Amino acid sequence: MSKLRVLILKPSKYDPSGHVQRFRRGFMPNATIPYLRSMTPPELEGHTIETHVIDEYVQTDLSYLRLLRGEEYPTLLALAGVQSHQFQRSLDLAAFALHHGVEHCVIGGPHPMTCDTSMFHGRGVSFALSEAETIWSSILKDALNGGLRPVYGEGHRWQAELDAPVLQPPSPTDLRRYIVPMLGIYPARGCPFTCNFCSVIKIAGRAIRSQDIEVTLAGLRAAKAAGVKYIMFTSDNFNKYADGPKLLEAMIAEKIQFPFFVQCDTQIAKQEEFIDLLARAGCFQVFVGVESFNRKTLLAAHKAHNYPQLYENIVKMCRSRGIITHFSNIVGFPEDTEKGIDEHLRELIAIAPDAASFYILTPIPGTQQYDDFLAEGRIFEANLDRFDGTNAVWHHDALDWRQLQDTLFDCYRRFYSAPQFYRLLHRSKPREMAHGVALYLFSRFAAFRRMHPMSGGIGRVFRDRSTDYLYLRRKRFGISLAPLPASLQLSSHDAALNSRANAQAV
C-alpha cells in the first residue's frame, strides 16, 4: 500500500527584528490545525495517510524542518490558518519545502481566502480560497494522484450548511507545550454585522451557520478523555448562535463539566437569561468586542450595534454569576484623539471589567477598511508582517505612528495598575482571582518589555529569521518582500449567502 505524508503546519510570523516568533510555552493551542487534522482520514482510496501536526509558535528548535524534506513517498505540506501577517512566513516555508523535495504545498486561511494571490500562482504552490470542508478531500486525492491544482474553492468561499468533523484533540505531548491546555471548538461560524475593520465577515461570512450539536458534544467528550482542561468556543458571536441554548442545556444534562470561554457581541447585555445559562453550563469568561466608548466612532466603523451605555451592564450581570468579563479595545480609530483615548481608558477603568486587551486599529488586507485606506493613500507600511494589530501601519490625522505604539502599551500599564490590582483582589472570587492575578502580572511585564501580551506565549526563543530564507523566496517567487495585495471581491454565490444575515443582526 502506498503512503502520503501530510504535514499540517500553522506558521508563525516574523517580528520587527526579522526573527521567527517562537515561545517555550504557548498561551493556548491553535484551533485550526486540530480541526484540519480531524478531517484527514488514516486511509484514502487504498493509500495510507501519515499525518503530522505542527504549531510553529511553540517549536523551540528547528528539528521539525526535517519533515519539510521529500522522502521515498509523496509529501503534502498544508500551511493552515494563514493570516496576512503570517503570509510571508508561509511563502518561505513553502519555498523551503519545495527546494528540499516536498512535492505538494498548499496555503489556506484568511489571507488567501480574502486577498489576491494570483501573482504566486503557477510557482509550485497551491492556494485554498474556501472553507476546508469543501476542498480538503480533493486536495488529498490530487496529492495522491500526482499533482495539485493552482487554486481550490474559487468563487465559493463558504458552505451554505456546515459539514464539520468531530474534533480530535491534540495529544498530551502537544498540550504540554501550552500554558492553558485549551481546545478551540467551532459550533457556529459567521457574524451578521458589517464592521468595516473586521476580517471575520470576510473569512466566515455574515450568515451564521452551525454544525450539528451532536458533533460538538462528541468533540467535548473526546477532549475530556484526552486531558483537555478548558474549552474555547471560537464562534465569534456565541450569543447569536441559535442552537447555543440547546448546546448548553445538553452540556448541563450530560454533566460535561468543562470550564469554557465564549466570545459574544455587546448585545449580550440584553440577554440575562442566556448569561444565566452560560454560568450554569460552566462558562468562566466572556470576551466582548467593545472596541470604543464613543458612539460616533462606532457608527463611523459600521459598528452600530454597540451602545457604550450598556457595557457596564455586561460586567455587572457576568460578575454576579461568577463569569469573568474580558473587553477588547481598539486605539487609533480615524476619529480618535489623544484626549479621546484618555477618556476611553478612564471609562473602561470605571466600569471595571476583569480583563482588557488593546490593539492598534489595523486595516487588515481583505477588509473594507483596508480597501478604503489603500485607495486614500493612508497605508505607509509595505511589510505584511506588521499587519497584526500591534504595529502602526497607516497615517492617522491626529496621532503620530510612534505615539500610537506608545499609547498601546500605556493603555496596558494604566488598566493593569496597582490600584486596579487592589480592586481585583477585593472583588474577585477564588477562580476569578487566580486568572486575574496571572493576567495582571503578565500584562504589566509585557507592557514594560513593549511586547504585546497576546503575542503568542512566554519565553521567547530566537532561532532563525527572515534573511535565512530570503534566497529561496527570491528564487521561487522572484520577490524580496510580498507586496500589499488587492482584496478578493465576493462572488455572486457568496454574496447571496451573506444576504441571509440581515435577520440575524438584531
C-alpha positions in Angstrom: 0.0 0.0 0.0 1.4 3.4 -0.9 1.6 6.3 1.5 1.0 10.0 1.6 2.7 12.0 4.3 0.6 15.1 5.3 2.1 18.0 7.3 -0.5 20.3 8.7 1.5 23.4 9.8 0.4 26.6 11.5 3.1 29.1 10.5 4.4 31.7 12.9 5.3 35.2 11.9 8.4 37.5 11.6 8.7 40.0 14.4 10.0 43.6 13.7 13.6 42.4 14.1 13.0 39.7 11.4 13.1 36.8 13.8 10.5 34.0 13.7 8.4 34.3 16.8 8.8 31.1 18.9 7.9 30.5 22.6 8.8 27.9 25.1 5.2 27.8 26.2 2.2 29.0 24.1 -0.8 30.6 25.6 -3.3 28.1 24.1 -3.3 25.6 21.2 -4.2 26.8 17.8 -7.8 25.8 16.8 -7.3 25.4 13.1 -4.7 22.6 12.9 -6.6 20.0 15.1 -9.7 20.8 13.0 -7.9 20.1 9.8 -6.3 17.0 11.4 -9.7 15.7 12.3 -10.7 15.9 8.6 -7.8 13.9 7.5 -8.5 10.1 7.3 -5.9 7.5 8.1 -6.5 5.9 4.7 -7.9 7.2 1.4 -8.5 5.3 -1.9 -6.3 2.4 -0.7 -3.4 4.7 0.4 -2.1 5.2 3.9 -2.1 8.8 5.1 0.5 9.6 7.8 -0.3 13.0 9.4 1.8 15.3 11.4 0.5 18.5 13.1 2.9 21.4 13.8 2.3 24.7 15.6 5.4 26.7 14.7 4.9 29.2 17.5 5.9 26.6 20.1 8.6 24.8 18.1 11.7 25.9 20.0 14.2 24.1 17.9 14.4 23.5 14.1 14.1 19.8 14.1 10.6 19.9 12.6 12.1 21.4 9.4 13.4 17.9 8.7 9.8 16.9 8.0 9.8 19.5 5.2 12.0 17.4 3.1 10.9 14.9 0.4 11.2 11.2 1.2 10.6 7.9 -0.6 6.8 8.6 -0.6 4.9 11.8 -1.6 4.6 14.6 1.0 1.9 17.3 1.2 2.6 20.5 3.2 -0.6 22.3 4.2 0.1 25.7 5.7 -3.2 26.3 7.6 -5.0 29.3 9.0 -2.6 31.8 7.4 -3.3 35.4 8.2 -1.8 38.3 6.4 0.9 38.8 8.9 1.9 35.1 8.5 1.8 35.1 4.7 5.4 35.9 4.1 6.5 33.2 6.5 4.2 30.8 4.7 5.8 31.6 1.4 9.2 31.0 2.9 8.2 27.6 4.4 6.7 26.6 1.0 9.8 27.6 -0.8 12.0 25.7 1.7 9.9 22.6 1.4 9.8 22.6 -2.4 13.5 23.2 -2.6 14.1 20.1 -0.4 11.9 17.8 -2.4 8.4 18.1 -1.0 6.1 17.6 -3.9 2.9 19.4 -2.9 2.3 22.6 -1.0 -1.0 24.4 -0.3 -1.6 27.6 1.6 -5.0 28.2 3.1 -6.6 30.5 5.7 -7.8 34.1 5.9 -5.2 35.7 3.6 -5.7 33.5 0.5 -9.4 33.5 1.1 -9.7 37.3 1.1 -6.7 38.5 -0.9 -5.5 38.3 -4.4 -2.6 35.7 -4.6 -2.6 35.3 -8.4 1.0 36.6 -8.7 2.1 33.5 -6.9 0.1 31.0 -8.9 1.9 28.6 -11.1 5.1 28.6 -9.0 4.6 25.2 -7.3 2.3 26.4 -4.5 -1.5 25.9 -4.5 -3.9 28.2 -2.7 -7.2 27.4 -0.9 -9.8 30.1 -1.3 -12.6 28.5 0.6 -13.5 26.6 3.8 -11.6 23.4 4.2 -14.7 21.2 4.3 -15.4 21.9 0.6 -11.9 21.2 -0.7 -9.7 19.2 1.7 -10.7 15.8 0.3 -10.0 17.0 -3.3 -6.6 18.3 -2.2 -5.7 14.9 -0.6 -6.9 13.0 -3.7 -4.9 15.2 -6.1 -1.8 14.8 -4.0 -2.2 11.1 -4.1 -2.7 11.2 -7.9 0.3 13.2 -8.8 -0.4 16.9 -8.6 -2.4 19.8 -7.1 -4.3 22.4 -9.0 -3.1 26.1 -8.6 -6.4 27.1 -6.8 -9.1 25.4 -4.9 -12.5 26.7 -4.0 -12.5 29.8 -6.2 -15.9 31.5 -6.2 -17.3 29.5 -3.3 -15.8 30.9 -0.1 -18.4 29.4 2.3 -20.7 26.4 2.6 -24.4 27.1 3.0 -24.5 24.4 5.7 -21.6 23.2 7.8 -20.5 19.6 7.4 -18.0 19.5 10.2 -16.0 16.6 11.6 -15.9 15.5 15.2 -12.8 17.3 16.6 -9.8 15.2 17.6 -8.0 16.9 20.4 -4.2 17.4 20.5 -2.1 14.7 22.0 -1.0 15.1 25.7 2.6 15.8 24.5 1.3 18.7 22.3 -0.9 20.0 25.1 2.1 20.3 27.4 3.5 22.9 25.0 0.9 25.4 26.3 0.2 27.3 29.5 -3.5 26.6 29.1 -4.4 23.1 27.9 -7.4 24.5 26.0 -9.1 23.3 22.9 -11.0 25.5 20.4 -14.3 24.2 19.1 -16.4 25.9 16.3 -20.1 25.2 17.0 -21.0 28.0 14.6 -19.4 30.4 12.1 -20.2 33.9 10.8 -21.1 37.3 12.1 -24.2 39.2 10.9 -22.7 42.7 11.4 -20.8 45.0 9.0 -17.9 46.4 10.9 -15.6 47.9 8.2 -12.4 46.9 10.1 -13.4 43.3 10.7 -11.9 40.3 8.9 -14.3 37.8 10.3 -17.2 38.8 8.0 -14.8 38.3 5.0 -13.4 35.0 6.3 -16.6 33.3 7.8 -19.3 35.4 6.2 -22.2 37.2 7.7 -24.7 34.3 7.7 -24.4 32.4 10.9 -24.1 28.7 10.1 -23.9 26.0 12.7 -22.8 22.4 13.0 -24.9 19.6 14.4 -25.0 19.8 18.2 -24.1 16.1 18.5 -20.8 16.8 16.6 -19.9 19.5 19.2 -20.8 17.2 22.1 -18.8 14.4 20.6 -15.8 16.7 20.4 -16.3 17.8 24.0 -16.3 14.1 25.1 -13.1 13.4 23.2 -11.5 16.5 24.7 -12.4 15.3 28.2 -10.9 11.9 27.6 -7.7 13.4 26.1 -7.0 15.6 29.2 -8.0 18.9 27.8 -8.9 21.2 30.8 -10.6 24.2 29.1 -12.7 24.8 26.1 -12.9 27.9 23.9 -16.0 28.1 21.8 -14.4 30.1 19.0 -17.6 31.2 17.3 -17.3 35.0 17.1 -20.9 35.7 18.3 -21.8 32.8 20.6 -24.9 34.7 21.8 -26.1 34.9 18.1 -25.8 31.1 17.7 -29.4 29.9 17.5 -28.6 26.4 18.9 -26.5 27.8 21.7 -29.1 27.3 24.4 -29.7 23.8 23.3 -26.0 23.0 23.4 -25.6 24.5 26.8 -28.6 22.6 28.1 -27.2 19.4 26.7 -23.9 20.0 28.4 -25.7 20.5 31.7 -27.8 17.4 31.3 -24.9 15.3 30.3 -22.7 16.8 33.1 -19.9 17.8 30.6 -18.3 19.9 33.2 -15.8 21.9 31.2 -14.8 25.5 32.2 -15.3 27.3 28.9 -14.7 30.6 27.2 -17.0 32.3 24.7 -16.9 35.4 22.5 -20.1 37.5 22.4 -21.2 40.8 20.9 -22.3 43.6 23.2 -26.0 42.8 22.6 -25.5 40.1 25.3 -26.3 43.0 27.7 -30.0 42.3 26.7 -29.7 38.5 27.3 -29.7 38.0 31.0 -31.3 34.5 30.8 -28.6 33.4 28.4 -25.9 34.6 30.8 -27.6 32.6 33.5 -27.4 29.5 31.2 -23.8 30.2 30.4 -22.9 30.3 34.1 -24.8 27.0 34.8 -23.0 25.3 32.0 -19.6 26.2 33.2 -18.6 29.4 31.4 -15.7 31.1 33.2 -15.1 34.0 30.8 -16.9 36.1 28.2 -14.8 38.0 25.6 -16.6 41.1 24.3 -15.6 43.4 21.4 -16.5 46.8 22.9 -13.7 48.5 20.8 -14.7 52.1 21.6 -16.8 54.2 24.1 -17.5 56.8 21.5 -20.8 56.3 19.7 -19.8 58.4 16.8 -16.7 56.4 16.3 -18.6 53.2 16.4 -21.1 54.5 13.8 -18.3 55.5 11.5 -16.8 52.0 11.8 -20.3 50.5 11.0 -20.4 49.0 14.5 -23.9 50.5 15.2 -24.9 47.5 17.4 -22.6 48.7 20.2 -24.1 51.0 22.8 -21.5 52.2 25.3 -24.1 52.9 28.0 -24.8 49.1 28.1 -21.2 48.0 28.6 -21.4 48.3 32.4 -24.5 46.0 32.5 -22.4 43.2 30.9 -19.8 43.5 33.6 -22.4 43.5 36.4 -24.5 40.6 35.1 -21.5 38.4 34.4 -19.8 39.3 37.7 -22.9 38.4 39.7 -22.8 34.9 38.2 -19.0 34.4 38.6 -18.1 35.0 34.9 -15.0 37.0 34.1 -15.5 39.8 31.5 -12.7 40.5 29.1 -13.2 43.6 26.9 -11.4 44.1 23.7 -10.4 47.7 22.8 -9.1 49.4 19.7 -7.0 52.5 19.8 -6.4 54.7 16.8 -9.7 54.9 15.1 -9.7 57.7 12.5 -11.8 59.8 14.9 -9.6 59.2 17.9 -7.5 61.9 19.6 -5.1 61.7 22.5 -7.8 63.2 24.7 -10.4 60.8 23.4 -8.2 57.7 24.1 -7.6 59.0 27.6 -11.4 59.4 28.2 -11.9 55.9 26.8 -9.5 54.4 29.3 -11.0 56.3 32.2 -14.5 55.0 31.3 -13.1 51.5 30.9 -11.4 51.6 34.3 -14.6 53.0 35.9 -16.8 50.1 34.8 -14.0 47.7 35.8 -14.2 44.6 33.5 -12.0 41.9 34.9 -9.6 41.9 31.9 -8.9 44.1 28.9 -7.0 43.7 25.7 -5.8 46.6 23.5 -5.0 46.7 19.8 -3.9 49.4 17.3 -6.5 49.8 14.6 -5.1 47.9 11.6 -6.5 47.9 8.1 -6.4 44.1 7.6 -6.0 43.1 4.0 -9.2 41.9 2.5 -11.4 44.2 4.7 -13.4 47.2 3.5 -11.3 49.5 5.7 -8.1 48.2 4.0 -9.6 48.9 0.6 -10.6 52.4 1.7 -7.3 53.3 3.3 -5.3 51.9 0.4 -7.3 54.0 -2.1 -6.8 57.1 0.1 -3.1 56.5 0.3 -3.1 56.2 4.1 -1.1 53.0 4.3 2.6 53.6 4.6 3.8 50.1 5.8 4.8 47.8 2.9 5.6 44.7 5.0 2.7 42.4 5.7 4.4 41.1 8.8 3.4 44.3 10.6 -0.4 44.0 9.9 -1.0 42.2 13.2 -2.8 44.8 15.4 0.3 45.7 17.4 2.0 48.0 14.9 1.0 51.3 13.4 0.8 50.8 9.6 -1.2 53.9 8.4 -1.2 57.6 8.6 -3.5 59.0 11.3 -4.7 62.6 11.0 -4.3 63.4 14.8 -1.8 60.8 16.1 1.8 60.1 15.1 2.5 56.4 14.4 5.2 56.4 17.2 2.6 57.9 19.5 0.1 55.2 18.7 2.6 52.5 19.7 3.4 54.3 22.9 -0.3 54.7 23.6 -0.9 51.0 23.1 1.5 50.0 26.0 0.4 52.9 28.1 -3.2 51.5 28.0 -1.9 48.2 29.4 0.1 49.9 32.1 -2.9 52.1 33.2 -5.5 49.4 33.1 -3.3 46.8 34.9 -2.2 49.4 37.5 -1.6 48.9 41.2 -5.0 50.4 42.2 -6.6 48.1 39.7 -4.8 45.2 41.2 -6.1 46.2 44.7 -9.7 46.4 43.3 -9.3 42.9 41.7 -8.2 41.3 45.0 -11.2 42.7 46.8 -13.9 41.9 44.3 -13.0 38.5 42.9 -13.9 35.0 43.9 -11.0 32.5 44.1 -11.3 31.2 40.5 -11.5 34.7 39.1 -8.7 35.9 41.3 -6.2 33.3 40.1 -6.9 34.2 36.5 -6.9 37.9 37.2 -3.6 37.9 39.1 -1.8 35.9 36.4 -3.1 38.2 33.7 -2.3 41.3 35.7 1.3 40.3 36.3 2.0 39.1 32.8 0.3 42.2 31.2 2.4 44.5 33.4 5.6 42.6 32.5 4.7 42.6 28.8 4.0 46.3 28.7 7.3 47.0 30.4 9.1 45.0 27.7 6.9 46.6 25.0 5.7 43.2 24.0 2.0 42.7 23.3 0.6 40.3 25.9 -1.3 38.4 23.2 1.7 37.8 21.1 1.6 34.1 21.5 3.3 32.8 24.6 6.1 33.3 27.1 9.8 32.5 26.9 10.9 34.0 23.6 13.4 31.8 21.7 15.5 33.1 18.8 16.4 30.5 16.3 16.0 31.7 12.7 15.0 34.9 10.8 13.6 36.1 7.6 17.0 36.6 5.9 17.7 32.8 6.3 15.0 32.2 3.7 15.5 35.2 1.5 17.4 33.4 -1.2 14.7 30.7 -1.5 12.0 33.4 -1.6 13.7 35.2 -4.4 14.4 32.0 -6.3 10.9 30.6 -6.0 8.7 33.7 -6.2 11.0 36.4 -7.6 10.4 38.8 -4.7 12.2 40.1 -1.6 9.0 41.2 0.0 5.4 40.1 -0.7 3.6 43.2 -1.9 0.4 44.6 -0.4 -2.4 42.6 -2.1 -5.7 43.7 -3.7 -8.8 42.3 -1.9 -10.8 39.5 -3.4 -14.3 40.5 -4.1 -17.2 38.2 -3.2 -18.7 36.0 -5.9 -22.4 36.1 -6.6 -22.7 32.8 -4.8 -21.0 34.1 -1.6 -22.9 37.5 -1.7 -26.2 35.6 -1.9 -25.3 33.5 1.2 -24.4 36.8 3.0 -27.8 38.1 2.3 -29.2 35.6 4.8 -27.5 37.6 7.6 -29.8 40.7 7.9 -32.4 39.0 10.1 -29.6 37.6 12.4 -28.1 41.0 13.2 -30.9 42.1 15.7 
